[in-house]
């Protein structure tokens, strides 16, 4: 059996400082990119759209800044900017073939961008007198060592402000909108998964909303540090080969184009040798994931059944839940949310380890930080929006399994503590449970309280308002 061979005319020869390399004929990239493609056939995972968008924006802003400084002729600047904005807009994503697992500085991907932009700019300015050079022109005033950390910060800021935070605000609003309609639903509270004092369903939902609100607050608190960019430090943080005003001008251009408030890093040595802000943001994402895991898991438990579980709510039926059991419907959206949360927690471990690998003047795990951080931001945002639209907004309440079970809960005896004491209350609760009787019936026999007093003291609704009048002392549990 003969194997087909790629025809020789499908390639062209490119040269770099190490010699000649065969490159696919129609590729915009050149020798350094091709070497990286051949050196790192590891995962097949490439840099994400948010990262490539950020990289294109940075290269475009760099060309504009260098033109303003009189370092890059206007004709070259304009075609580089045009090509870079095409990259930012996703036109050339297929021209970025390098695996995420590559050189720790991301030099291969920075050069991939430089080569693609030089080739594309050359096409756009075919009548220009000067050839566009990937290093001398596209990479002017830059190094991979400051470009890639800058791209991580910019991409994370964009994805957080454009996707994640709007999605979390949408989820918060969905929760806040559901709560009022559930205010009359008094249900059994649970601690340790065991029956506890009553709560209103609205209180439970607003608890979830509070988690989301605090998650938004935590993430927003990191944004100012994310807006500090490493650009301008070049190779080791000293700024060699970059104009002193290059970084500030580039940050101004990025701010104008994105609406952010980007500034040059206050300390370039810290900005390039560490990725502490990325680690910080990942920690906030992990906290958000923990909050969303709790909300999703509560929804699963409350939806469980419908006959043998809690069955307090019914989530929207979205798809068949079994290949063998007809009629079964599963809580697919909360389960997806929980898997996203688990992935974000795992990503955080990777980011923390990678963030610690700053050796002297450079962190050498930048690509994997970029991959995992942006993955966490993107999937958290997408899943949060689905949770709002396909779970929170559409679930229905089963009054028989919420309010209908509250009166049978022996724990309601807690409300009598201030009147009859803890010890007698415990005896009443145990007897009611053992004899499968209502608490009121047993309390009427074991205390001198009247039926009217018991009706008043054991009304579940006032118990959800708190205060001594609604119950007695003692510790929780």
LUMTOR-599251 format. One line per field, with one value per residue (C-alpha): residue in one letter; x, y, z. Coordinates in steps of 0.5 Angstrom, whole numbers. Example, Ala and Ser with C-alpha at 12.3 -4.5 7.8 and 13.67 -1.06 7.14 Angstrom:
<loses>
rest: c(A  S);
east: c(25  27);
north: c(-9  -2);
up: c(16  14);
</loses>
This chain:
<loses>
rest: c(X  X  X  X  X  X  X  X  X  X  X  X  X  X  X  X  X  X  X  X  X  X  X  X  X  X  X  X  X  X  X  X  X  X  X  X  X  X  X  X  X  X  X  X  X  X  X  X  X  X  X  X  X  X  X  X  X  X  X  X  X  X  X  X  X  X  X  X  X  X  X  X  X  X  X  X  X  X  X  X  X  X  X  X  X  X  X  X  X  X  X  X  X  X  X  X  X  X  X  X  X  X  X  X  X  X  X  X  X  X  X  X  X  X  X  X  X  X  X  X  X  X  X  X  X  X  X  X  X  X  X  X  X  X  X  X  X  X  X  X  X  X  X  X  X  X  X  X  X  X  X  X  X  X  X  X  X  X  X  X  X  X  X  X  X  X  X  X  X  X  X  X  X  X  X  X  X  X  X  X  X  X  X  X  X  X  X  X  X  X  X  X  X  X  X  X  X  X  X  X  X  X  X  X  X  X  X  X  X  X  X  X  X  X  X  X  X  X  X  X  X  X  X  X  X  X  X  X  X  X  X  X  X  X  X  X  X  X  X  X  X  X  X  X  X  X  X  X  X  X  X  X  X  X  X  X  X  X  X  X  X  X  X  X  X  X  X  X  X  X  X  X  X  X  X  X  X  X  X  X  X  X  X  X  X  X  X  X  X  X  X  X  X  X  X  X  X  X  X  X  X  X  X  X  X  X  X  X  X  X  X  X  X  X  X  X  X  X  X  X  X  X  X  X  X  X  X  X  X  X  X  X  X  X  X  X  X  X  X  X  X  X  X  X  X  X  X  X  X  X  X  X  X  X  X  X  X  X  X  X  X  X  X  X  X  X  X  X  X  X  X  X  X  X  X  X  X  X  X  X  X  X  X  X  X  X  X  X  X  X  X  X  X  X  X  X  X  X  X  X  X  X  X  X  X  X  X  X  X  X  X  X  X  X  X  X  X  X  X  X  X  X  X  X  X  X  X  X  X  X  X  X  X  X  X  X  X  X  X  X  X  X  X  X  X  X  X  X  X  X  X  X  X  X  X  X  X  X  X  X  X  X  X  X  X  X  X  X  X  X  X  X  X  X  X  X  X);
east: c(0  3  3  1  6  5  8  14  11  6  12  16  23  24  31  32  39  39  38  33  26  20  14  7  6  0  2  3  8  15  21  21  13  15  20  15  10  15  18  12  7  4  -3  -7  -9  -8  -8  -15  -19  -19  -11  -11  -15  -11  -4  -7  -9  -2  1  -3  -2  5  5  1  6  12  9  8  15  18  21  16  15  7  6  9  5  -1  -1  2  -4  -9  -6  -6  -13  -15  -12  -15  -22  -21  -19  -13  -14  -12  -5  -3  -2  3  1  0  5  11  17  15  16  11  17  14  7  10  14  8  4  10  11  4  3  9  7  0  2  6  0  -4  2  5  7  11  18  20  19  16  20  17  23  25  18  12  16  19  20  18  20  16  18  14  9  6  5  1  -3  -5  -7  -11  -14  -16  -19  -23  -26  -27  -31  -34  -36  -36  -38  -44  -46  -45  -49  -55  -55  -55  -61  -65  -64  -66  -72  -74  -74  -80  -85  -82  -83  -89  -86  -84  -80  -76  -69  -63  -56  -52  -57  -62  -68  -67  -71  -76  -74  -77  -75  -74  -69  -65  -65  -63  -57  -55  -56  -51  -46  -46  -46  -40  -36  -37  -34  -28  -27  -28  -23  -17  -19  -14  -8  -10  -10  -2  2  9  10  16  20  23  28  29  25  30  27  33  31  24  23  22  15  13  9  5  3  1  -3  -6  -8  -11  -15  -18  -20  -22  -25  -20  -15  -9  -2  5  7  10  15  17  22  16  11  16  19  12  5  2  -4  -6  -6  -10  -15  -15  -16  -22  -25  -24  -28  -33  -33  -34  -40  -43  -42  -46  -52  -52  -52  -57  -61  -60  -62  -68  -70  -69  -74  -79  -82  -77  -72  -74  -78  -78  -78  -78  -72  -74  -74  -69  -67  -68  -64  -63  -62  -65  -71  -76  -79  -73  -70  -64  -62  -57  -55  -53  -49  -46  -44  -41  -37  -35  -33  -29  -25  -24  -21  -17  -14  -13  -8  -4  -4  -1  4  6  6  11  16  19  26  30  27  22  16  17  10  7  3  0  -2  -6  -9  -12  -14  -18  -21  -23  -26  -30  -33  -35  -38  -42  -44  -47  -51  -54  -55  -59  -63  -64  -65  -66  -71  -76  -76  -83  -84  -88  -92  -93  -86  -84  -90  -94  -88  -86  -92  -89  -82  -81  -75  -80  -80  -74  -79  -82  -75  -76  -83  -81  -74  -69  -70  -77  -77  -72  -77  -83  -79  -77  -84  -87  -82  -82  -90  -91  -95  -95  -91  -97  -101  -95  -94  -101  -100  -94  -94  -100  -100  -106  -108  -108  -101  -99  -102  -98  -92  -91  -93  -87  -88  -86  -80  -77  -76  -72  -72  -73  -80  -80  -76  -71  -64  -59  -53  -54  -53);
north: c(0  7  13  19  25  32  35  39  45  46  49  55  56  61  63  65  65  58  56  54  51  49  53  51  55  59  60  67  65  64  60  61  59  53  51  51  48  42  42  42  37  36  37  40  46  53  60  62  67  72  72  73  79  82  80  84  90  90  90  95  100  99  101  107  109  108  112  118  117  118  111  108  111  112  108  102  103  104  97  94  97  94  87  87  89  84  79  82  81  74  74  70  65  59  62  61  54  53  49  52  48  51  55  58  66  65  67  62  65  73  71  67  74  78  74  73  81  82  78  81  88  86  84  90  95  91  98  100  101  98  91  90  86  82  84  91  93  89  88  95  97  90  83  77  78  84  82  76  78  84  80  76  82  85  79  77  84  84  77  79  86  83  76  74  80  82  74  74  81  77  71  76  80  73  71  78  77  70  72  76  71  66  70  66  60  57  51  47  49  44  44  38  36  35  38  45  51  54  59  62  60  68  68  62  65  72  68  65  72  75  70  72  79  78  74  80  85  81  80  88  89  86  90  96  91  87  94  95  92  90  93  97  93  89  83  83  89  95  97  96  98  101  109  112  114  108  104  110  112  104  104  110  107  101  105  109  103  98  103  100  105  101  104  102  97  101  96  92  87  85  85  80  76  74  73  75  79  73  68  73  74  66  66  70  66  60  63  65  57  55  60  57  50  51  54  49  43  46  46  39  37  41  38  31  26  27  22  19  26  33  35  42  45  42  45  46  40  41  34  26  24  17  12  6  10  13  19  21  28  30  37  38  45  45  39  43  49  44  41  48  50  44  45  53  50  45  51  55  50  50  57  58  53  56  63  61  59  66  65  72  76  72  67  61  58  64  60  55  61  64  58  56  63  65  58  60  66  64  58  61  67  62  57  63  66  59  58  64  63  55  54  60  63  57  53  52  51  44  47  40  39  46  48  42  39  44  43  36  38  36  42  47  45  50  56  54  54  61  58  51  50  46  39  39  41  35  30  33  33  26  23  27  24  17  16  20  25  33  37  41  34  32  39  40  33  35  42  47  51  52  51  58  59  53  55  62  60  54  58  57  64  68  64  66  73  72  75  72  72  67  62  61  60  55  53  52  46);
up: c(0  -2  2  -1  -1  0  -7  -6  -9  -3  1  0  3  9  12  19  24  24  17  12  13  9  10  7  1  3  10  13  18  17  19  27  27  23  27  33  30  29  36  40  37  44  45  39  44  41  44  45  41  47  47  40  40  45  42  35  39  42  36  33  39  38  31  33  39  35  29  34  37  30  30  25  18  17  11  15  21  18  14  20  24  19  19  27  27  22  27  33  29  28  21  21  27  23  22  29  29  35  41  48  51  48  50  57  55  49  44  39  39  39  33  30  31  28  22  20  21  17  11  11  12  6  2  4  2  -4  -7  -1  -2  4  6  13  18  23  28  26  25  28  34  35  42  44  47  48  55  56  50  53  60  57  53  58  62  57  54  62  63  56  57  65  63  57  58  66  69  65  66  73  74  69  74  80  77  75  82  85  80  83  90  91  88  93  99  101  100  107  107  112  112  113  116  115  110  116  118  121  122  117  112  106  99  98  103  100  93  96  100  93  90  96  94  86  89  93  87  83  88  89  81  80  86  82  75  77  78  71  68  70  63  63  56  56  60  54  55  63  65  64  57  53  45  47  47  54  52  48  54  56  49  48  54  52  45  48  53  48  44  49  55  60  64  62  65  65  70  76  77  70  74  78  72  68  73  76  74  81  79  74  80  84  79  79  86  85  80  84  90  85  82  89  90  84  85  92  88  83  88  92  86  84  91  91  84  86  86  83  88  92  93  96  90  93  86  79  74  67  63  57  55  56  62  60  55  58  63  59  62  66  66  69  72  66  67  75  73  67  72  77  72  70  77  78  72  74  81  77  73  79  81  75  75  82  80  74  77  82  77  76  75  76  71  67  69  64  64  61  56  61  65  59  57  64  66  60  60  67  65  59  62  68  64  59  65  69  64  62  70  70  63  64  71  75  71  69  76  79  86  89  95  98  98  101  106  106  110  115  120  121  122  130  130  130  137  138  138  144  148  151  154  156  156  151  155  155  148  146  149  145  139  140  141  136  131  134  134  127  130  129  134  136  139  143  146  148  152  155  156  159  153  150  143  141  144  140  134  135  137  132  126  121  118  124  125  119  121  127  134  141  140  134  138  144  146  145  140  132  129);
</loses>
